[in-house]
Amino acid sequence: EEVKGYVQGRDEDKTVLEGLRGRVSKAEVAVADLTAENEGLKNQFKANNDELSVHKAKRLNAKSEVQKVVKQLTKIKKEHEEVVEYLDYTVVGRLDTVGKEVEGLVRGFSFCVEMLCKEKGVKA
């Protein structure tokens, strides 16, 4: 009877052990699946990170280009202001001078006409 109980106990232990082995095998498969999924996520994260780095580099490059254009526009604006100032000074100054010269010529011409008219006895 004792031997029979012992054998029966061993059979039950074998059954339990087989059940545990089955569960361990399923757990190993689940761990392998999760490991593969984790690797996939790591790779996706790295790819996303690389893409983000590329976009950051493009944004910095675009920002640099914009700064260059702004600098060039500022330079052009300053040159334009200098040209306008120069033209204002020279053209307006020259126009004043020409205007005075024309006034002098007109006065001189008027004087000459008056003198000729007096000489000829004609009213101007």
C-alpha positions in Angstrom: 0.0 0.0 0.0 2.8 2.4 0.9 4.6 1.6 -2.4 1.4 2.1 -4.3 0.9 5.6 -2.6 4.5 6.4 -3.4 4.1 5.5 -7.1 0.9 7.4 -7.3 2.5 10.4 -5.7 5.4 10.2 -8.2 2.9 10.0 -11.1 1.1 13.1 -9.8 4.5 14.9 -9.4 5.3 14.0 -13.0 2.0 15.4 -14.2 2.6 18.6 -12.2 6.1 18.8 -13.5 4.9 18.3 -17.1 2.4 21.1 -16.6 5.0 23.4 -15.2 7.3 22.5 -18.1 4.5 23.4 -20.5 3.9 26.7 -18.7 7.7 27.5 -18.7 7.8 26.8 -22.5 4.9 29.1 -23.1 6.5 31.8 -20.9 9.8 31.4 -22.9 7.8 31.9 -26.1 6.1 35.0 -24.7 9.5 36.4 -23.5 10.9 35.8 -27.0 7.9 37.6 -28.6 8.2 40.5 -26.2 12.0 40.7 -26.8 11.4 40.8 -30.5 8.7 43.5 -30.1 11.0 45.5 -27.8 13.8 45.3 -30.5 11.3 46.5 -33.1 10.3 49.4 -30.9 13.9 50.3 -30.2 14.6 50.3 -34.0 11.5 52.4 -34.6 12.6 54.8 -31.8 16.1 55.1 -33.3 14.6 55.7 -36.8 12.3 58.4 -35.4 15.2 60.0 -33.5 17.3 60.0 -36.7 14.5 61.6 -38.6 14.0 64.2 -35.9 17.8 65.0 -36.1 17.5 65.5 -39.8 14.5 67.8 -39.4 16.4 69.8 -36.7 19.4 70.2 -39.0 17.1 71.4 -41.8 15.4 73.8 -39.5 18.8 75.2 -38.3 20.0 75.5 -41.9 16.8 77.3 -42.9 17.1 79.6 -39.9 20.7 80.4 -40.9 19.6 81.1 -44.5 16.9 83.4 -43.2 19.4 85.3 -41.1 21.7 85.7 -44.1 18.8 87.1 -46.2 17.8 89.5 -43.4 21.5 90.6 -43.1 21.6 91.2 -46.9 18.3 93.1 -46.8 19.5 95.2 -43.9 22.7 96.0 -45.9 20.7 96.9 -49.0 18.3 99.1 -47.0 21.3 100.9 -45.5 22.9 101.4 -48.9 19.5 102.6 -50.3 19.2 105.1 -47.4 22.8 106.3 -48.1 22.0 106.7 -51.8 18.8 108.6 -51.1 20.7 110.9 -48.7 23.4 111.5 -51.2 20.9 112.2 -54.0 18.9 114.4 -51.7 22.0 116.4 -50.8 23.6 116.6 -54.3 20.4 116.8 -56.5 18.6 119.2 -54.3 21.7 121.2 -53.7 22.4 121.2 -57.5 18.8 122.2 -58.3 19.1 125.1 -55.9 22.3 126.2 -57.6 20.8 125.8 -61.1 17.7 127.6 -59.9 19.8 130.6 -58.7 21.8 130.5 -62.0 18.6 130.5 -64.0 17.2 133.4 -61.9 20.5 135.3 -62.6 20.2 134.6 -66.3 16.6 135.7 -66.4 17.4 138.9 -64.5 20.4 139.5 -66.8 18.2 138.8 -69.9 15.5 141.1 -68.6 18.1 143.8 -68.0 19.4 143.4 -71.5 15.9 143.5 -73.0 15.2 146.7 -71.0 18.4 148.3 -72.1 17.8 147.4 -75.8 14.3 148.7 -75.5 15.5 152.1 -74.0 18.1 152.3 -76.7 15.6 151.8 -79.4 12.9 153.8 -77.7 10.5 150.9 -77.3 8.6 150.3 -74.1 9.3 146.8 -72.7 
